[in-house]
Amino acid sequence: MAVDLVSLALISLVSVACPIIAGLIPGKPIPETVLLLLAGALLGPHGLGAIQSTDAINLLSDLGLAFLFLLAGYEISPKSLTGTEGKRGAVTWAVTFAIAFVVVAIWPTLSAFELDGLAVVIALTTTAMGTLLPILQERGILGTRMGNEIIAYGTWGELLPIIAMALLLSTRATWQTVVILLAFLAIAVTAAAVPKIAERIGGYVHRFIVANANTNTQMVIRSVNLLLIGLTAVSAVFDLDIVLGAFAAGFILRYLIPEGDQTMEMKHNAIAYGFLVPLFFVVSGAKVDVRAIGAEPELLGLFILLLLFVRALPIFVGLSTGRESRTMDVRERLTIAFYCTTALPIIVAVTSVAVSAEAMSQQTASVLVAAGGVTVFLMPLLASVMAHSVNADLGEALHEIREQPRAVAHILAEHRRRERELHRQLKARLAAAGARHADTFDLTERCPGGVCNVPDSEDDGH
C-alpha cells in the first residue's frame, strides 16, 4: 500500500509540474504529454525507481487509457466516417496497412505473419486522436477546414487499428475471434439501445437520472462511467484489448447525445485530464527502458521515418487527389498529414500485447513506445511550422526578405503579427458560431456552479 501511495503521490506531483514547465517554454513547442512520458521514464523502474508499476497503479493507468479512448470516440461524428473525405480516409488507411505489411515483410528481424511483425504493422498505421484532440483544441484547429480533415483521416487511423488488433493479435482461431467480436457488438448495440428506449418511454429510472444529473449523486456521470467500465470489462472477459470497449463506449455516448452535453463533457474532462489520463502517460513512460533506446537509437529513428513514409505520405497523396481537399494549399495538406502521423496509445497497446505473448522483447517495445512519444512532440511541431507558414504566407515573407535582406527581423516580426491576428480572428469566428471547441472550459465564466448553459440555436441565426 505504501509503495502504491508513494508512486501515486509522485505521479500527481509530475502531473502538476509538467503543464507548468510546458507553459514556461516560449511558444509551447513541447506538449505536456511529452514531458509526462519523460518524467515517467526518469522516475520509473528503469530510471531512478521512484515510481513502481504495481497492480494498483497499472489498473489506474488502464482506466486512464480507457478514458482517453472514450473521449476520442465521443468526439467522432458519424459524418466524419461516412462523408466523402471520411471514406477516402478509410481507403487511405487500407493503403497504409498494405505499405506497412510490405515494409515489415522485408524487415530482416520481423515476420509479417507473426505476432511481433503484425504488431509493428498496426503501430505504423495509427493516428493518436485521443492524444491529438487536446492539442488541436488548444491551437484552435477543431472546427476549421483543416481540423475536419484531420478528424476524417485520423478517425480511421484510430478505429481500424483497434479492429485490426482484435483480429490479428489474437491467439485464437480467426472464426472464434469473429464470433467473439460479433458477441461484443451485440452487447454494445444493447448498451446503446436500452438508454434510447428508456428516454423514449420516459420511465422512472430515466427521469431519476435526468433529475439528479447535477446533484450529489451525479447520475449522468455515474451512468457514463458504468457504460465505459462495463464495456471495458466485457472486452477483458472476451480477451480483447480494453481500448475496443472504451472506443465503443465513446461511440455509444455520441449516439445517445448527438448534440453533445457541455456540462457532462466538462465533468468527464475533469476526471480524465485532471487525473487519469496524465497518470496513463506517466506510467507509459515508466515502462520505457531508456538504456534500450541508447542501445538501439537507429531503431528509434527508423521507426519515426517509417511512420512518415507509411502514414504521412499516403495521407498527403489522398488529400492531393480528393475532390474537395486538393484545392487546399500544399502546406495545409502537409500540416494535416503531420498531425495524423502522431502516434502513441495504440503503440503502447500493441507492444503490450506482443510483450505479454512473449513475441516481442521489452527492450524493443520500449524503443517503439519512445518513438511514439517522439511523434507526440515532433509531428505537432512540424504541423505547427507548416500551419504558421500558411497563416503568415511564408512565400511572401521570403520574397520580401530577398528584396530587403537587412530588414529580415522586421519582416518576420510583421508576418508573425499577421499570423497572431488571423488566429485571433479565427477563434472569434468559432466562438461567435457557438463552436464547442472554440476555447477550453472556464468553470467560472462558462459553467457557473458546474452547470454549463448552452445558448439557444436562435441566438446564432439558425
Buried (B, 14 or more C-beta within 10 A) or exposed (E): EEEBEEBBEBBBEBBEEBBEEBEEEEEBEBBBBBBBBBBBBBBBBBBEEBBBBBEBBBEBBBBBBBBBBBBBBBBBBEEBBEBEBBBBBBEBBBBBBBBBBEBBEEBEEBEBEEBBBBBBBBBBBBBBBBBBBBBBBBBBBBBBBBBBBBBBBBBBBBBBBBEBBBEBBBEEEEEEBBEBBEEBEEBBEEBBEEBEEBEEEEEEEBEEBEEBBBEEEBBBBEBBBEBBBBBBEBBEEBEBBBBBBBBBBBBBBBBBBEEBBBBBBBBBBBBBBEBBBBBBBBBBBBBBBBEBBEEBEEBBEBBBEBBBBBBBBBBBBBBEEBEBBEEBEEBBBBBBBBBBBBBBBBBBBBBBBBBEBEBBBEBBBBBBBBBBBBBBBBBBBBBBBBBBBBBBBBEEBEEBBEEEEEEEEEBBEBBBEBBEEBBEEBBEEBEEEBBBBBBEBEEEEBBEEEEBEBEEEEEEEE
